[in-house]
Amino acid sequence: MSGLEKRDPWLTLSRFTAARIALGRAGGSVRTQTLLDFRLAHARAKDAVELPFDADALAAELTAAGLESARLETQARDRRTYLQRPDLGRQLEPDSRAELLAQRSNFGARDLCVVVSDGLSALAAARQAAPLLRELVPLLTQHGITLYPIFIAPYARVKLADEVGEALGARQSLILLGERPGLSSPDSLGAYVTFGPRAACSDADRNCVSNIRDDGLPYAEAASVLAELIAESGRRKLSGVALKLSAPRSVGA
């Protein structure tokens, strides 16, 4: 331990977290390096929000992993509209909804529909969605949970999964999408589970697993938590504030 670290133990702690601690001062101002680091983090967060979402590349990754996928469109037709009109990201584009309803009988009755979207961070969906699903789908299969194709829906909000699930008659829904970027986490993926998805569902009817990324909740742990959550939700026939897992095995809490 250096002499400086002995005088300021926060410097030692800063090695173990991306949180903005032990920033130091230069007189009455922040240090130049601290300011530059902040500006870089802020720029990365903005880029994550504005970065285009390559749905075709994600579909190719899923295909390579042996997972079937299909495209859906929301009523938000571009990134700016999506950011300015959150309501349009919660609704399927009419033709997309009609196609989904037409396919319902072909799919038959299944347990879980999974939707993947860029949300507020295309970077998160691009980096985390496919690796997470590679871990998650086998665990769901072990629980006997049947899945529809993975639906890729650019410019979606969380509630879109309610409309998709209701249109299909799915027992449960799971939507994976990029979370609002933070200064130390521009690529964090969120997962939202709902039992009995329908238009009347609210945020209180969902369970969320967040901060899925290399420097947050690793894929294997996130998949384990989600598989247990989805299985328990299906067994109890509920989700949201009524469903709590007291000690997920994957985190040993």
C-alpha positions in Angstrom: 0.0 0.0 0.0 1.4 3.4 -1.0 1.8 6.3 1.4 -1.1 8.1 -0.4 -3.4 5.1 0.0 -2.5 5.0 3.8 -3.7 8.6 4.0 -6.8 8.0 1.9 -8.2 4.4 2.2 -10.8 5.3 -0.4 -8.1 4.9 -3.0 -7.8 1.2 -2.1 -11.5 0.7 -2.3 -11.7 2.4 -5.7 -9.8 -0.6 -7.2 -12.9 -2.8 -6.5 -15.7 -0.7 -7.9 -16.6 1.3 -10.9 -18.5 3.8 -8.6 -17.1 7.3 -8.7 -15.3 7.4 -5.4 -11.8 8.8 -4.4 -12.0 11.4 -7.2 -9.6 13.8 -5.5 -9.4 17.6 -5.8 -7.1 20.2 -7.3 -7.6 23.1 -5.0 -11.3 23.9 -5.1 -11.9 22.0 -8.3 -11.9 18.4 -9.5 -8.7 17.0 -11.0 -8.3 17.2 -14.8 -8.2 13.4 -15.1 -11.4 13.1 -13.1 -13.1 15.6 -15.4 -11.9 13.9 -18.5 -13.1 10.5 -17.2 -16.5 12.0 -16.4 -16.8 13.5 -19.9 -15.8 10.1 -21.5 -18.4 8.2 -19.4 -21.1 10.8 -20.3 -20.3 10.5 -24.0 -20.4 6.7 -23.8 -23.8 6.8 -22.1 -25.2 9.2 -24.8 -23.8 6.9 -27.5 -25.5 3.9 -26.0 -28.9 5.7 -26.2 -28.4 6.9 -29.8 -26.5 3.9 -31.3 -28.5 2.1 -34.0 -29.8 -1.4 -33.2 -28.6 -4.1 -35.6 -31.5 -6.6 -35.4 -30.2 -8.7 -38.2 -26.9 -9.2 -36.5 -28.7 -10.3 -33.3 -30.9 -12.7 -35.3 -27.8 -14.2 -36.8 -26.3 -14.7 -33.3 -29.4 -16.4 -32.2 -29.4 -18.7 -35.3 -25.8 -19.6 -34.6 -26.8 -20.6 -31.1 -29.6 -22.8 -32.4 -32.4 -20.4 -31.4 -35.3 -19.6 -33.7 -36.2 -15.9 -34.0 -38.8 -13.7 -35.6 -39.1 -9.9 -36.2 -41.8 -7.6 -34.8 -42.3 -3.9 -35.3 -43.6 -1.3 -32.8 -45.4 1.9 -33.7 -42.1 3.8 -33.1 -40.6 3.8 -36.6 -37.2 5.5 -35.7 -35.0 6.2 -32.8 -36.0 9.8 -32.3 -39.7 9.0 -32.3 -39.1 6.2 -29.8 -37.4 8.6 -27.4 -40.0 11.3 -27.8 -43.1 9.1 -27.8 -42.7 6.3 -25.2 -46.3 5.3 -25.9 -45.5 4.2 -29.4 -42.9 1.8 -28.2 -45.5 0.0 -26.1 -47.7 -0.9 -29.0 -47.2 -3.2 -32.0 -47.4 -1.8 -35.5 -50.9 -3.0 -36.9 -49.5 -5.2 -39.6 -47.0 -6.8 -37.2 -49.8 -7.5 -34.8 -52.0 -9.0 -37.5 -49.2 -11.3 -38.6 -48.6 -12.4 -35.0 -52.3 -13.2 -34.6 -52.3 -15.1 -37.9 -49.4 -17.3 -36.6 -51.0 -18.0 -33.3 -52.6 -21.3 -34.4 -49.4 -22.4 -36.1 -47.4 -21.9 -32.9 -49.9 -23.6 -30.7 -50.1 -23.2 -26.9 -46.7 -22.5 -25.4 -45.6 -21.3 -22.0 -43.2 -18.3 -22.6 -42.8 -15.6 -25.2 -39.4 -13.9 -25.2 -39.0 -10.4 -26.7 -35.6 -8.7 -27.2 -35.3 -5.0 -27.9 -32.7 -2.3 -27.8 -34.7 -0.2 -25.3 -32.6 2.7 -24.1 -29.3 1.0 -24.9 -28.7 -0.8 -28.2 -25.2 -1.6 -26.9 -26.7 -3.7 -24.1 -28.9 -5.7 -26.4 -26.0 -6.2 -28.9 -23.6 -7.4 -26.2 -25.7 -9.2 -23.6 -28.9 -10.6 -25.2 -27.5 -13.6 -27.1 -25.0 -14.7 -24.5 -27.8 -14.6 -21.8 -30.2 -16.5 -23.9 -27.6 -19.2 -24.6 -27.4 -19.8 -20.9 -31.1 -19.3 -20.2 -32.9 -21.4 -22.8 -31.4 -24.8 -21.7 -32.4 -24.1 -18.1 -36.0 -23.3 -19.1 -36.1 -26.5 -21.1 -35.0 -28.4 -18.1 -37.9 -26.9 -16.2 -40.2 -28.1 -19.0 -41.1 -24.6 -20.1 -42.0 -24.3 -23.8 -41.0 -21.2 -25.8 -42.1 -19.4 -28.9 -39.5 -18.1 -31.3 -37.4 -15.3 -29.8 -39.1 -12.1 -31.0 -36.8 -9.2 -31.9 -38.6 -5.9 -31.7 -36.6 -2.7 -32.2 -37.8 0.5 -30.3 -39.8 -1.4 -27.7 -40.8 -0.5 -24.2 -41.3 -3.0 -21.4 -45.1 -3.1 -21.8 -44.8 -4.3 -25.4 -44.4 -7.9 -24.0 -48.0 -7.6 -22.6 -49.4 -7.1 -26.1 -47.2 -9.8 -27.6 -48.1 -12.3 -24.9 -51.8 -11.6 -25.1 -51.9 -11.9 -28.9 -50.2 -15.3 -28.7 -52.1 -16.5 -25.6 -48.8 -17.1 -23.9 -48.8 -18.1 -20.3 -45.9 -15.9 -19.4 -43.7 -13.2 -21.1 -40.1 -12.2 -20.7 -38.7 -9.0 -22.3 -35.0 -8.3 -22.5 -33.9 -4.7 -23.3 -31.3 -2.1 -22.7 -31.6 -0.2 -19.5 -31.1 3.6 -19.2 -27.3 4.0 -19.3 -25.4 5.1 -16.3 -22.1 6.8 -16.2 -20.4 3.4 -15.3 -22.8 1.1 -17.1 -23.7 2.0 -20.7 -24.4 -1.6 -21.6 -26.7 -2.9 -18.8 -29.5 -5.3 -19.8 -32.8 -5.6 -17.9 -35.2 -8.6 -17.9 -38.9 -8.3 -17.0 -41.1 -11.4 -16.3 -44.9 -11.3 -16.3 -47.4 -14.0 -15.6 -50.6 -13.8 -17.7 -49.4 -10.9 -20.0 -52.3 -8.7 -21.1 -53.1 -5.1 -21.7 -54.3 -4.5 -18.2 -50.9 -5.4 -16.7 -49.0 -2.7 -14.9 -45.4 -2.5 -13.6 -46.6 -4.0 -10.3 -47.3 -7.2 -12.2 -43.7 -7.7 -13.3 -40.5 -9.0 -11.7 -37.2 -7.4 -12.9 -33.7 -8.7 -13.0 -31.3 -5.9 -13.9 -27.7 -5.0 -14.5 -27.0 -8.0 -16.6 -23.5 -7.5 -18.0 -19.9 -8.6 -17.6 -19.3 -6.1 -14.8 -22.6 -6.6 -13.1 -24.7 -9.7 -12.9 -22.9 -12.4 -15.0 -24.9 -14.4 -17.6 -24.8 -17.7 -15.8 -26.1 -16.1 -12.6 -28.7 -14.0 -14.4 -29.9 -17.1 -16.3 -30.2 -19.1 -13.1 -32.2 -16.4 -11.3 -34.5 -15.9 -14.3 -35.1 -19.6 -14.8 -36.0 -20.0 -11.2 -38.2 -16.9 -11.3 -40.0 -18.0 -14.4 -40.6 -21.5 -13.1 -41.9 -20.3 -9.7 -44.1 -17.7 -11.4 -45.6 -20.4 -13.6 -46.1 -22.8 -10.6 -47.7 -20.1 -8.4 -49.6 -18.5 -11.4 -48.6 -15.0 -10.4 -45.8 -12.4 -10.7 -44.8 -8.9 -9.6 -45.2 -7.7 -6.1 -47.0 -10.9 -5.1 -44.0 -13.1 -6.0 -40.7 -13.0 -4.1 -37.8 -15.4 -4.2 -36.3 -15.4 -0.8 -32.9 -16.9 -1.6 -32.0 -17.5 -5.2 -29.6 -20.4 -5.4 -27.4 -18.7 -7.9 -26.4 -15.8 -5.7 -26.4 -17.7 -2.5 -28.1 -14.9 -0.6 
